[in-house]
Amino acid sequence: MVTTINTPTDGFPPGVSLANAPSPIRGESPELRLALASLQAQAQTLNELIRTTVDALASPQAAPVPGTRAFAEIAQRTVPRWHFAMLNDTARNEALATAVRRAIPPGATVLDIGSGTGLLAMAAVRAGAAHVYTCEGNPLLAEIARQIIAEHGMSDSITVLTKFSTAIEVGRDLPRRADVLISEIVDCGLIGEGLLPTVRHAREHLLAPGGVMMPVSARLHGQLVDSPAMVNLNRVHEAHGFDVSLMETVATRGHFPVRMHTWPHRLLSDPFEMVAFDLAHDPLLPGSRRLTVPVTTDGRAHGLLSWFSLKLYDGLDLCNAPDNPESHWMQALLLFDKPASVTAGESLDMELRWTETQLTVV
Ligand SMILES: C[S@@+](CC[C@H](N)C(=O)[O-])C[C@H]1O[C@@H](n2cnc3c(N)ncnc32)[C@H](O)[C@@H]1O
């Protein structure tokens, strides 16, 4: 199979094409055809992006300036929609700003990983930091942060780096290692935004020895759940009498967000701690843990409902437990491959596994 990128001058519309790959490729196995189709779906998305970009470069009138359809399309594709709910989560914002105030000694050099709008970087300046370096992997968000910071007259105190933290070099992007590392890069299941590898890298390469970290540690909690309705969010067998279970090849692997109260369910255990991470000292590598969960109620255990408690600094915590429906973070659902019938009084053995960004339970 040959992949080409056409330029606008070679007579074909610009974009990626999978040459020699008629669809479907006859005689190939169903698995190979799914693999090829997944690449075609990806190429289609890339083509749309290339087309928008080439149009914009070809004609100044088509520049994707704010207010145009092209800008809106790019913005919706590249900036996750949860940023709005997150920024309106006042309990989160207040807890983070207070933690930043407590964590930063006057005159410190601060590294903020994941600028978003620049919120934590600006809170750090207000808290007395001498200078804040804030990095953002999404160039559009980095530019938004840069402009918001300028509007607040803080451009002299904050340097916005348009790059992922793992690409930062001390001596080029940072004058020296930072005294304080601050970040809020957690999803509903804690690790989905890359908290573990990001902190692992930052404390090894970007933070001064003995430097301060915010957040400090995190715990993941779980509870056995019986909920066919929640299973239906990511599994399907038949629809209108037809077997459509092939759809499961595109189901989400690992944890995904659910708002517990939205879906009918029964809880089959008490909440329990699944794993804890000390962000300053633990290896923060992929791993696993055997869990033995005492069952409190008879039922069909479909998986674990999970949430985190994040220790920010000095007694300040953030938590997305089901009893905190105000939090913009939903809970995370980890489904078993096969449900287990359980009886109150017995225990259920399972293994929690975490990769760099996904939680699973088997
Ligand atoms: C959850 S948002 C928080 C934004 C902001 N700190 C706040 O609290 O409002 C995390 C942001 O970090 C960015 N991000 C995640 N990991 C990153 C990394 N390793 N380096 C740079 N940016 C990162 C994402 O693109 C996202 O914009």
The ligand as an SDF file (V2000), in Angstrom:
LIG
                    3D

 27 29  0  0  0  0  0  0  0  0999 V2000
   -7.2360   20.2920   32.2270 C   0  0  0  0  0  0  0  0  0  0  0  0
   -6.5800   21.6010   31.3010 S   0  0  0  0  0  0  0  0  0  0  0  0
   -6.1860   22.7880   32.5470 C   0  0  0  0  0  0  0  0  0  0  0  0
   -5.8540   24.1500   32.0260 C   0  0  0  0  0  0  0  0  0  0  0  0
   -5.4530   25.1690   33.0920 C   0  0  0  0  0  0  0  0  0  0  0  0
   -4.2380   24.7700   33.7710 N   0  0  0  0  0  0  0  0  0  0  0  0
   -6.5370   25.3440   34.1020 C   0  0  0  0  0  0  0  0  0  0  0  0
   -6.4230   24.8330   35.2090 O   0  0  0  0  0  0  0  0  0  0  0  0
   -7.5560   25.9840   33.7930 O   0  0  0  0  0  0  0  0  0  0  0  0
   -5.0350   20.9250   30.8380 C   0  0  0  0  0  0  0  0  0  0  0  0
   -4.3600   21.5970   29.6640 C   0  0  0  0  0  0  0  0  0  0  0  0
   -3.0460   21.0800   29.6190 O   0  0  0  0  0  0  0  0  0  0  0  0
   -2.6510   20.8200   28.2900 C   0  0  0  0  0  0  0  0  0  0  0  0
   -1.6380   19.7610   28.4420 N   0  0  0  0  0  0  0  0  0  0  0  0
   -1.8180   18.4970   28.9170 C   0  0  0  0  0  0  0  0  0  0  0  0
   -0.6440   17.8690   29.0490 N   0  0  0  0  0  0  0  0  0  0  0  0
    0.3090   18.7590   28.6610 C   0  0  0  0  0  0  0  0  0  0  0  0
    1.7330   18.6950   28.5990 C   0  0  0  0  0  0  0  0  0  0  0  0
    2.3920   17.6050   28.9670 N   0  0  0  0  0  0  0  0  0  0  0  0
    2.3910   19.7790   28.1410 N   0  0  0  0  0  0  0  0  0  0  0  0
    1.7260   20.8980   27.7520 C   0  0  0  0  0  0  0  0  0  0  0  0
    0.3750   21.0020   27.8020 N   0  0  0  0  0  0  0  0  0  0  0  0
   -0.3130   19.9570   28.2630 C   0  0  0  0  0  0  0  0  0  0  0  0
   -3.9340   20.4390   27.5710 C   0  0  0  0  0  0  0  0  0  0  0  0
   -3.8370   20.7390   26.1880 O   0  0  0  0  0  0  0  0  0  0  0  0
   -4.9430   21.3290   28.2940 C   0  0  0  0  0  0  0  0  0  0  0  0
   -5.1090   22.5510   27.6210 O   0  0  0  0  0  0  0  0  0  0  0  0
  1  2  1  0
  2  3  1  0
  2 10  1  0
  3  4  1  0
  4  5  1  0
  5  6  1  0
  5  7  1  0
  7  8  2  0
  7  9  1  0
 10 11  1  0
 11 12  1  0
 11 26  1  0
 12 13  1  0
 13 14  1  0
 13 24  1  0
 14 15  1  0
 14 23  1  0
 15 16  2  0
 16 17  1  0
 17 18  1  0
 17 23  2  0
 18 19  1  0
 18 20  2  0
 20 21  1  0
 21 22  2  0
 22 23  1  0
 24 25  1  0
 24 26  1  0
 26 27  1  0
M  CHG  2   2   1   9  -1
M  END
$$$$
